[in-house]
Amino acid sequence: MKYLAILIDSFREAVDGKVFYAMVILSVVLALFVGSVSYTPVPAQKTFEETVEKFLIVRPDHGKSMLPRPFGVLYSIRDFRTDKESDKPWQGEYSFRLRAVDMGIDLSDVDIDPNAAPKAPKSPPIKPMSEDESAFRQSVAFWDSPGSGFSGMGNVPSGKKVTEEQMVAYVRDQFEIWANVEANVTLQPLTQKGLYEFDVHVKGADDPRGWPSSISVLYGAYSFKSVSQPLGKWVYLIQGTLINGFGAWIALLINVIITAFYIPNMMRKGAIDLLLSKPLMRSTLLVYKYFGGMTLMFLTTTVAVGGIWVVMGLRTGIWGKGFLLSILALTFYFAVLYAVSTFTAVLTRSAIVAILATCFFWFVLWLFGFLHGLADVMKKEPSVKKDIPEWVFTASDTVNAVVPRTKDLDNLTQKLISQDTMARGDLRQAGLERITFPPWGEVLGVSLGYIVVLLGIACWRFAFRDY
């Protein structure tokens, strides 16, 4: 029972104070603000008109490469119609004609107004145009290339050998990447060089994550109808970027500062004499104080993340479990930092030194993680990798293998949240399908090793030190 009493006392120390209650109140206020955001689906015709404007940005390797290039092609929609009505636009069915016009042809002879009746061209292009010079064919050839041997703005493969099947596959893939929909595409007979038309039929889906929505905040007080993006991206922006990204850093910093005083206060004259008079091993006492400090991070994170998860689920219908699991991930992340703080506090008895040492260690971990992530991206692009010495990648992998894997922990958490919130096309845009994530066991194991070592040294020093 004496061990339980000390553990409960450590927990009470963690939550007994105005700071804890202030953080809980702030978490509740943040959840209420997030709950004030409403999402309005964009009408279907406007959705596809805005979607095809993005087609001019093309990535090789069937959209998997991270080296984009713009092409001089004008895309527009004509003859839009709704084949199946639905009060939820993402569940409807739609048909329209997609027109792709090379900028190198005489636009005065080509009707690009989607509301006007089509007309036949009256004259040939401004200059003779070969298939090699067709911007649309070049964009298809670029998309169908392996993505190596050229830069994002460099030379592109010839568009001469592009087949009709490749054109159809390219258009279909563009709709999946930029609109998160599966489209049946049929190429119409060519009437003029540089002018391509496709009949497109889009069948609805039950998943609303990929459909564009505009937002309003404070329960409709402020509306942003001109800004729209897929619903899943809005959810990821709040859960993955603002809360698990920027918000998590603030929460970690606040908890590092608050808990840095726990060990030095325990080691003050009078307090330490009373504690050491108890029939309890010194190492056990220090470990319990360590877990007591972690309690603060766990409780405040649970309130903030749990509240936001509930209100966003009610607002959007997206109940991803990855965001809830970030509670445990953030607590473990803090456990790594708090082990450094505890180790430093035992050695110096100074809360200020513990804060500075922990923040410096945190910055070093972030820097190593950032550089390793950059090297990992360059390694996957052959056109970039060939210009980088091999020892750079070897050194990056070596350092990443031996330091606490906080960056990998953050990436794995972001992966869980993104898979729960974003549609497949949005995941492809973000390049997440190309990223190789390490296993959870490896990430947690290496980081846990640092925690054990630092706490072990701190316990040894605390046990044999005279007070």
C-alpha positions in Angstrom: 0.0 0.0 0.0 2.9 2.4 0.6 3.9 2.2 -3.0 0.3 3.0 -4.1 0.2 5.9 -1.6 3.4 7.5 -3.1 2.1 7.0 -6.6 -1.3 8.6 -5.8 0.6 11.5 -4.1 2.6 12.0 -7.3 -0.6 12.0 -9.4 -2.1 14.6 -7.0 0.9 16.8 -7.4 0.5 16.7 -11.1 -3.1 17.8 -11.1 -3.1 19.9 -8.0 -2.7 23.5 -9.3 -4.2 26.3 -11.2 -2.1 25.5 -14.3 -3.8 22.1 -14.8 -7.3 23.5 -14.5 -6.4 26.4 -16.8 -5.2 24.0 -19.4 -8.4 22.0 -19.1 -10.5 25.1 -19.5 -8.4 26.1 -22.6 -8.9 22.6 -24.1 -12.7 22.9 -23.6 -12.8 26.4 -25.2 -10.7 25.0 -28.1 -13.1 22.1 -28.6 -16.1 24.5 -28.6 -14.4 26.7 -31.2 -13.7 23.7 -33.4 -17.3 22.6 -33.0 -18.5 26.0 -34.2 -17.0 25.3 -37.7 -19.6 24.1 -40.2 -19.0 22.5 -43.6 -21.1 23.2 -46.7 -20.7 20.9 -49.8 -19.8 22.7 -53.0 -22.4 22.2 -55.9 -21.4 19.5 -58.3 -20.9 21.6 -61.5 -18.7 24.1 -59.7 -16.8 21.2 -58.1 -15.8 19.7 -61.5 -15.2 23.1 -63.1 -12.7 23.9 -60.4 -11.2 20.4 -60.5 -10.3 20.4 -64.2 -8.4 23.7 -63.8 -5.9 21.8 -61.7 -5.2 19.3 -64.5 -2.5 21.5 -66.0 -0.1 20.4 -63.1 1.2 17.0 -64.0 3.5 14.6 -62.1 5.3 11.7 -63.8 5.2 8.1 -62.8 1.3 8.1 -63.0 1.1 11.0 -60.5 3.3 9.3 -57.9 6.4 11.4 -58.4 6.9 14.6 -56.3 8.3 16.6 -59.3 5.4 18.5 -60.8 5.4 20.4 -64.1 2.7 22.7 -65.6 1.7 22.3 -69.2 0.1 24.8 -71.6 -3.4 23.2 -71.8 -6.7 24.8 -71.2 -9.4 22.5 -69.7 -13.1 23.3 -69.6 -16.4 21.5 -69.0 -19.3 21.5 -71.4 -22.8 20.1 -71.5 -22.9 19.3 -67.7 -25.9 17.4 -66.6 -27.1 15.5 -63.5 -28.0 11.9 -64.1 -29.0 11.1 -60.6 -30.1 13.7 -58.1 -29.1 13.5 -54.4 -29.3 15.9 -51.5 -25.7 14.8 -50.8 -23.8 15.9 -54.0 -21.1 13.3 -53.5 -23.7 10.5 -53.9 -25.1 11.8 -57.2 -24.2 10.8 -60.8 -23.0 13.3 -63.4 -22.0 13.5 -67.1 -20.2 16.2 -69.1 -17.8 16.7 -71.9 -14.2 17.6 -71.0 -12.3 19.8 -73.5 -8.5 20.1 -73.5 -7.1 22.8 -75.8 -3.4 23.3 -76.5 -2.4 26.9 -75.9 -0.4 26.8 -79.2 -3.5 26.8 -81.4 -5.7 29.6 -82.6 -8.2 30.1 -79.7 -10.4 32.4 -81.8 -11.4 29.4 -83.8 -12.0 27.2 -80.8 -15.1 27.6 -78.6 -13.9 27.3 -75.0 -17.1 28.7 -73.5 -18.7 25.8 -71.7 -22.2 27.3 -72.1 -21.9 28.1 -75.8 -22.8 25.7 -78.6 -19.8 23.9 -80.2 -18.6 25.2 -83.6 -16.2 23.8 -86.1 -12.8 25.5 -86.5 -12.6 27.8 -89.4 -8.8 27.9 -90.0 -5.7 25.8 -89.3 -3.6 26.5 -86.2 -1.4 29.6 -86.1 1.6 27.4 -87.1 1.8 23.8 -88.2 1.7 21.6 -85.1 3.2 18.2 -84.9 2.2 15.6 -82.3 5.5 16.3 -80.6 4.5 19.9 -80.0 1.0 19.1 -78.6 1.1 20.2 -75.0 -1.7 17.8 -74.1 0.2 14.8 -75.6 3.3 15.9 -73.8 1.5 16.1 -70.5 0.3 12.5 -71.1 3.8 11.4 -72.0 5.2 13.1 -68.9 2.6 11.5 -66.7 3.4 8.0 -68.2 7.1 8.5 -67.7 9.0 6.8 -64.8 9.9 10.2 -63.3 13.7 9.8 -63.6 16.4 11.5 -65.6 14.8 15.0 -65.8 13.8 17.7 -63.4 10.3 19.0 -62.8 10.8 21.9 -65.2 13.2 20.3 -67.6 12.7 18.5 -70.9 9.8 16.2 -71.3 9.4 13.1 -73.4 8.0 13.4 -76.9 4.2 13.2 -77.1 4.4 11.7 -80.6 3.8 8.1 -79.5 1.0 8.7 -77.0 -2.0 6.4 -77.7 -5.7 7.0 -77.2 -5.7 4.5 -74.4 -3.0 6.5 -72.6 -5.0 9.7 -73.0 -8.1 8.1 -71.5 -6.1 6.6 -68.6 -4.4 10.0 -68.0 -7.8 11.8 -67.8 -9.3 9.1 -65.6 -6.3 9.3 -63.3 -6.5 13.1 -63.1 -10.0 12.9 -61.8 -9.0 10.4 -59.2 -6.1 12.6 -58.0 -7.8 16.0 -58.0 -11.5 15.1 -57.5 -11.3 11.8 -55.5 -13.8 10.2 -57.9 -13.9 7.3 -60.3 -14.8 8.4 -63.8 -15.7 6.5 -67.0 -13.9 8.4 -69.8 -14.4 8.1 -73.6 -12.2 10.0 -76.1 -14.2 11.7 -78.9 -12.9 11.6 -82.6 -10.2 14.3 -83.1 -11.4 17.2 -85.2 -8.4 19.4 -85.0 -4.8 19.1 -83.8 -4.4 20.4 -80.3 -8.1 20.0 -79.5 -9.2 16.9 -77.5 -12.6 16.1 -76.1 -13.7 13.4 -73.7 -17.1 12.2 -72.5 -17.0 11.8 -68.8 -19.5 10.0 -66.5 -18.9 10.2 -62.7 -20.7 7.8 -60.4 -21.3 8.9 -56.8 -19.9 7.4 -53.7 -21.0 7.1 -50.0 -17.7 8.6 -48.7 -17.9 12.4 -48.3 -14.3 12.9 -47.4 -13.2 13.6 -51.0 -16.0 16.1 -51.8 -15.1 19.8 -51.7 -16.7 21.9 -48.9 -16.6 25.5 -47.9 -16.5 26.4 -44.2 -18.0 29.0 -41.8 -16.9 29.6 -38.2 -18.5 30.7 -35.0 -21.7 29.0 -35.9 -22.1 30.8 -39.3 -21.0 34.3 -38.2 -18.1 34.2 -40.6 -18.4 32.4 -43.9 -15.6 31.5 -46.4 -17.5 30.4 -49.5 -14.7 31.3 -51.8 -12.3 28.8 -50.1 -13.1 25.2 -50.6 -11.2 21.9 -50.4 -12.2 18.3 -49.7 -13.9 17.6 -46.4 -11.2 15.2 -45.4 -8.6 17.8 -45.9 -10.4 20.2 -43.6 -10.6 17.5 -40.9 -6.9 16.7 -41.4 -6.0 20.4 -41.3 -7.6 20.7 -37.9 -6.7 17.3 -36.4 -3.4 16.5 -38.0 -1.9 20.0 -38.5 -3.3 22.4 -36.0 -3.9 20.0 -33.1 -1.4 17.1 -33.5 1.1 19.4 -35.2 1.3 23.0 -33.9 -1.0 22.4 -30.9 1.0 19.4 -29.8 4.2 21.4 -29.8 2.7 24.0 -27.6 1.3 21.3 -25.2 4.6 19.6 -25.0 6.5 22.9 -24.3 4.0 23.9 -21.5 4.3 20.5 -19.9 8.1 20.4 -20.1 8.2 23.8 -18.3 5.6 22.8 -15.6 7.0 19.3 -14.8 10.6 20.5 -14.7 9.9 21.8 -11.2 8.7 18.5 -9.8 12.0 16.8 -9.2 13.9 19.9 -8.0 11.1 20.7 -5.5 11.2 17.2 -4.2 15.0 17.5 -3.7 14.8 20.7 -1.6 16.0 20.6 1.9 13.2 19.5 4.2 11.1 17.9 1.5 13.7 15.4 0.6 14.5 14.6 4.3 10.8 13.8 4.9 10.6 11.6 1.8 13.8 9.7 2.5 12.6 8.9 6.0 9.9 6.7 4.6 10.7 3.0 4.1 10.8 3.3 0.3 13.6 2.7 -2.2 15.0 6.0 -3.6 14.8 4.7 -7.2 11.1 3.8 -6.7 10.4 7.3 -5.4 12.0 8.9 -8.4 10.2 6.6 -10.9 6.9 7.4 -9.3 7.6 11.1 -9.5 8.4 10.6 -13.2 5.1 8.9 -13.8 3.3 11.5 -11.8 4.7 14.2 -14.2 3.6 12.2 -17.2 0.1 12.2 -15.8 -0.3 15.9 -16.5 0.5 15.4 -20.2 -1.9 12.5 -20.5 -4.8 14.1 -18.8 -4.6 17.5 -20.6 -4.1 15.7 -24.0 -7.0 13.4 -23.3 -9.3 16.4 -22.6 -8.2 18.4 -25.7 -8.0 15.5 -28.2 -11.1 13.7 -26.9 -13.2 16.9 -27.0 -12.2 17.8 -30.5 -12.7 14.3 -31.7 -16.3 14.3 -30.5 -17.3 17.7 -31.9 -15.7 17.1 -35.3 -17.3 13.6 -35.5 -20.7 15.2 -34.9 -20.0 17.9 -37.4 -18.5 15.8 -40.3 -19.5 12.2 -39.6 -15.7 11.3 -39.7 -14.9 9.2 -36.6 -11.3 8.2 -37.3 -9.5 6.3 -34.5 -6.1 7.6 -35.5 -6.7 11.0 -33.8 -7.6 9.3 -30.5 -4.5 7.2 -30.7 -2.5 10.4 -30.9 -3.2 10.8 -27.1 -0.9 7.8 -26.4 1.6 8.9 -29.1 1.9 12.4 -27.6 2.2 11.0 -24.1 5.1 8.7 -25.2 6.7 11.6 -27.0 6.6 13.6 -23.8 8.0 10.6 -21.9 11.2 10.8 -23.9 11.5 14.6 -23.2 10.6 14.2 -19.5 13.3 11.5 -19.1 15.9 14.1 -20.2 14.3 16.6 -17.8 14.4 14.1 -14.9 18.0 13.1 -15.6 19.1 16.8 -15.7 17.1 17.7 -12.6 18.7 15.0 -10.6 22.2 16.0 -11.6 21.7 19.8 -11.2 18.7 20.3 -8.9 17.8 23.2 -11.1 14.4 23.4 -12.9 15.8 26.1 -15.3 18.7 23.9 -16.4 16.3 21.0 -16.8 14.1 23.1 -19.1 17.0 24.4 -21.2 18.6 20.9 -21.5 15.3 19.4 -22.5 14.5 22.1 -25.1 18.0 21.8 -26.6 17.7 18.0 -26.8 14.2 18.4 -28.4 15.6 20.8 -31.0 18.4 18.3 -31.9 15.9 15.5 -32.3 13.8 17.7 -34.6 16.8 18.7 -36.6 17.9 15.1 -37.1 14.4 14.1 -38.0 14.0 17.0 -40.5 17.4 16.2 -42.3 16.6 12.5 -42.4 13.2 13.2 -43.9 14.8 15.5 -46.5 17.4 12.8 -47.4 14.7 10.2 -47.6 12.7 12.2 -50.2 15.8 12.9 -52.3 16.7 9.2 -52.2 13.4 8.3 -53.9 14.0 10.8 -56.8 16.7 9.3 -59.1 17.2 12.6 -60.9 18.1 14.2 -57.5 19.8 11.2 -55.9 22.5 11.0 -58.5 23.9 14.5 -57.5 24.1 13.6 -53.8 27.1 11.7 -52.4 26.1 8.3 -51.1 27.7 8.9 -47.7 25.1 11.6 -47.0 22.3 8.9 -47.1 24.4 6.4 -45.1 25.1 9.0 -42.4 21.4 10.0 -42.3 20.3 6.4 -41.9 22.9 5.7 -39.2 22.0 8.8 -37.1 18.3 8.0 -37.4 18.8 4.5 -36.3 20.5 5.4 -32.9 18.6 8.6 -31.8 15.1 8.5 -30.2 12.7 8.2 -33.1 10.4 11.1 -32.2 10.1 12.3 -35.8 9.2 8.8 -36.9 6.6 8.7 -34.1 5.2 12.0 -35.3 5.1 10.7 -38.9 3.3 7.5 -37.9 0.7 9.4 -36.0 0.2 11.7 -38.9 -0.2 8.7 -41.1 -2.9 7.3 -38.9 -4.8 10.6 -38.9 -4.4 11.1 -42.7 -5.7 7.6 -43.5 -8.8 8.2 -41.4 -9.6 11.6 -42.8 -8.3 12.0 -46.4 -9.6 10.3 -49.5 -7.2 8.2 -51.7 -6.7 11.0 -54.2 -5.7 13.5 -51.5 -3.3 10.9 -50.1 -1.7 10.6 -53.5 -1.4 14.4 -53.8 0.3 14.6 -50.5 2.8 11.9 -51.6 1.9 9.7 -48.6 1.7 6.6 -50.8 5.4 6.9 -51.6 6.6 7.2 -48.0 7.9 4.1 -46.4 7.1 4.2 -42.7 9.1 2.3 -40.1 7.3 -0.3 -37.9 5.8 0.9 -34.7 7.8 -1.7 -32.7 11.1 -0.3 -33.9 10.2 3.3 -33.3 8.9 2.7 -29.8 11.7 0.2 -28.9 14.6 2.6 -29.7 12.9 5.5 -28.0 12.0 3.4 -24.9 15.7 2.3 -24.7 16.6 6.0 -24.2 14.0 6.4 -21.5 15.3 3.4 -19.6 18.9 4.4 -19.9 18.3 8.0 -18.8 16.0 7.0 -15.9 18.4 4.3 -14.9 21.3 6.7 -14.6 19.1 9.2 -12.8 18.0 6.6 -10.3 21.5 5.5 -9.7 22.7 9.0 -9.0 19.6 9.8 -6.8 20.1 6.6 -4.8 23.8 7.2 -3.9 23.8 10.9 -3.5 24.0 12.5 0.0 21.3 15.0 1.0 
